[in-house]
Amino acid sequence: MNGPEPSGGAGATRVAIIMDGNGRWATERGLPVLEGHRRGAKTMKQTVKDAVALGITELTVYAFSTENWSRPDDEVAGLMEMFAELIVSETPELDDEGVRMRFVGRRRGVSERLIQQMEWAENETAGNELMTLFVAFNYGGRAEILDAAERYEGGGEEAFAALLYAPDMGDPELVIRTSGEQRLSNFLLWQSAYSEFHFSECLWPDFDRAELEAALVEYSSRGRRFGARE
């Protein structure tokens, strides 16, 4: 890719990605939808490596939303099995690379087996500091706010934010969405209040380091004012 190289100091260090387009990628190639999700999982694995290399310290990925349960039963079942397999196979490598894993979202409705695997992955990587990978699983922005509101007893914005699924997550500086769609789809509604957005036309399985770098370069050219005047 031509143009300036992004760096952790000059660009975004907290990035969130809506990984969209797995189904369309598979359909365009005459493949089962689940094959698109598997290809998307490989893309996510490489994106984590690229993010570390580019100085990103927090990466949040939208893996499965609270609305995704309404998809066909065979697709949901296949996704649950794939998630379980990926947690077991990928956690040791992420641990070796210094990546801490955190799962954010509702645990109710998720199988006990998968919950145990998520907790195992979090415990195995808890001491890592190079980058934190937040996996939004069974996640919805409205659900997160409602769950926090049920426990909120006053105290202002900071007290409310402390009740979110991952209080230690920094607000993403940059939110990337693939597949050409331009909406949040119930993702990080509270945290993205002042985020910058980058919309990529490529489907998620085709997302690569050049696409990530392009998003970071575009971000570095913007001025963030947080509501203030220049």
C-alpha positions in Angstrom: 0.0 0.0 0.0 1.3 3.4 -0.9 1.1 6.3 1.5 2.3 7.0 5.1 2.8 4.1 7.4 0.5 4.2 10.5 2.1 3.9 13.9 0.7 3.2 17.4 1.8 6.7 18.5 0.2 8.7 15.6 -2.8 6.5 14.8 -5.6 4.7 16.6 -4.5 2.3 19.3 -8.0 1.2 20.3 -9.9 -0.3 17.3 -13.2 -2.1 16.9 -14.3 -4.1 13.9 -17.8 -5.1 12.7 -16.8 -8.2 10.7 -19.5 -8.2 8.1 -19.9 -10.1 4.8 -19.1 -13.8 5.6 -22.4 -15.1 4.2 -22.3 -13.0 1.0 -18.7 -14.1 0.4 -19.7 -17.7 0.6 -22.9 -17.2 -1.5 -20.9 -15.5 -4.3 -18.7 -18.5 -4.5 -21.4 -21.1 -4.3 -20.2 -22.3 -0.9 -22.2 -23.1 2.3 -22.6 -20.0 4.6 -20.6 -21.7 7.4 -17.6 -21.9 5.0 -17.8 -18.1 4.8 -17.7 -18.0 8.6 -14.7 -20.3 8.7 -12.8 -18.2 6.2 -13.8 -15.1 8.2 -12.3 -16.8 11.3 -9.0 -17.1 9.5 -9.1 -13.5 8.5 -9.7 -12.5 12.2 -6.7 -14.6 13.2 -4.5 -12.7 10.7 -6.0 -9.4 11.6 -5.0 -9.9 15.3 -1.4 -10.4 14.2 -1.5 -7.4 12.0 -3.1 -5.3 14.8 -0.3 -6.2 17.1 2.3 -5.3 14.5 0.7 -1.9 13.9 0.7 -0.9 17.6 -3.0 -1.5 18.4 -3.4 -2.2 22.1 -7.1 -3.0 22.2 -9.0 -4.7 19.4 -12.7 -5.4 19.8 -14.4 -7.7 17.2 -18.2 -8.3 16.8 -18.4 -12.1 16.6 -22.0 -12.9 17.4 -24.8 -10.5 18.3 -27.9 -11.0 20.4 -29.9 -10.8 17.2 -27.9 -13.5 15.5 -29.8 -16.2 17.3 -32.7 -15.6 14.8 -30.6 -17.0 12.0 -31.4 -20.6 10.7 -30.9 -23.2 13.4 -28.2 -25.1 11.4 -26.2 -21.9 10.9 -26.3 -21.1 14.6 -25.4 -24.6 15.6 -22.5 -24.6 13.2 -21.3 -21.2 14.5 -21.4 -22.4 18.1 -19.4 -25.5 17.3 -16.9 -23.4 15.3 -16.5 -20.9 18.2 -15.8 -23.8 20.6 -13.2 -25.3 18.2 -11.5 -21.9 17.7 -11.2 -21.1 21.4 -9.5 -24.4 22.0 -7.2 -24.2 19.0 -6.3 -20.5 19.0 -5.9 -19.6 22.7 -2.5 -21.2 23.1 -1.1 -19.2 20.1 -2.7 -16.0 21.3 -1.2 -16.6 24.7 2.3 -17.1 23.2 1.9 -13.9 21.3 1.1 -11.9 24.4 -2.6 -11.3 23.6 -5.1 -11.2 26.4 -8.6 -12.5 25.6 -11.8 -11.1 27.0 -15.4 -12.1 26.0 -18.0 -9.4 26.4 -21.7 -10.0 26.2 -24.5 -11.9 28.0 -23.6 -15.4 29.2 -27.2 -16.5 29.7 -28.4 -18.5 26.8 -24.9 -19.7 26.0 -24.1 -23.4 26.6 -22.3 -24.3 29.7 -19.5 -25.9 27.7 -18.9 -22.8 25.7 -18.9 -20.6 28.8 -16.3 -22.8 30.4 -14.1 -22.6 27.3 -14.4 -18.8 27.3 -13.5 -18.6 31.0 -10.6 -20.9 30.4 -9.3 -18.7 27.5 -9.6 -15.6 29.7 -7.8 -17.2 32.6 -5.0 -18.6 30.4 -4.2 -15.2 28.9 -5.0 -13.0 31.8 -1.4 -12.0 32.4 -0.7 -10.8 28.9 -0.2 -7.1 28.2 0.8 -6.7 24.5 -2.8 -6.4 23.3 -6.3 -7.1 24.6 -8.6 -8.9 22.2 -12.2 -8.2 23.2 -14.6 -10.7 21.5 -18.2 -9.4 21.5 -20.1 -12.7 21.7 -23.9 -12.8 22.4 -23.5 -9.1 22.5 -25.9 -6.2 21.9 -25.3 -2.6 22.7 -28.8 -2.0 23.9 -28.7 -5.2 26.0 -25.4 -4.0 27.6 -27.0 -0.6 28.5 -30.1 -2.3 29.9 -28.1 -4.7 32.0 -26.1 -1.8 33.4 -29.2 0.3 34.0 -30.7 -2.5 36.1 -27.8 -2.2 38.6 -27.3 1.5 38.4 -27.9 3.4 41.6 -26.8 6.8 40.6 -23.4 8.5 40.6 -23.0 9.9 37.1 -21.4 8.7 33.9 -18.3 7.1 35.4 -20.4 5.1 37.8 -22.7 3.9 35.0 -19.7 3.0 32.7 -18.3 0.9 35.5 -21.3 -1.4 35.2 -20.8 -2.2 31.5 -19.6 -5.6 30.4 -15.9 -4.6 30.3 -15.3 -1.5 32.3 -11.6 -1.7 31.6 -12.2 -1.4 27.8 -11.2 2.0 26.5 -13.6 3.7 24.1 -12.6 2.7 20.6 -11.0 5.6 18.7 -11.8 3.9 15.4 -14.7 1.6 14.4 -14.3 -0.3 11.1 -17.1 -2.0 9.3 -16.6 -4.2 6.2 -19.0 -5.2 3.3 -20.0 -1.6 2.4 -22.8 -1.4 5.1 -22.8 1.9 7.0 -24.5 1.3 10.3 -23.5 0.2 13.9 -25.9 -2.7 14.1 -26.2 -2.4 17.9 -22.4 -2.5 18.5 -20.7 -0.6 21.3 -23.5 2.0 21.4 -22.2 3.6 24.6 -18.4 3.3 23.9 -18.5 4.6 20.3 -20.1 8.0 21.1 -17.1 9.8 19.8 -15.5 7.2 17.7 -14.4 7.8 14.1 -15.8 5.4 11.5 -14.3 3.7 8.5 -16.4 1.8 6.0 -14.7 -0.7 3.8 -16.3 -2.1 0.7 -14.6 -5.5 0.9 -16.3 -8.5 2.5 -14.8 -9.6 5.8 -13.0 -12.7 4.5 -11.1 -10.5 2.0 -10.0 -8.0 4.6 -6.3 -7.8 4.9 -3.4 -5.8 6.4 -3.6 -3.3 3.5 -7.3 -2.6 4.4 -6.4 -2.2 8.0 -3.6 0.1 7.2 -5.8 2.2 5.0 -8.3 2.6 7.8 -5.6 3.7 10.2 -4.1 6.2 7.7 -7.5 7.7 7.1 -8.1 8.0 10.9 -4.7 9.7 11.4 -5.8 12.5 9.0 -8.9 13.4 10.9 -9.2 15.9 13.7 -11.1 14.7 16.8 -12.7 17.5 18.8 -15.2 15.6 21.1 -17.9 18.3 20.6 -15.6 21.3 20.9 -14.9 23.9 18.3 -11.5 24.2 16.6 
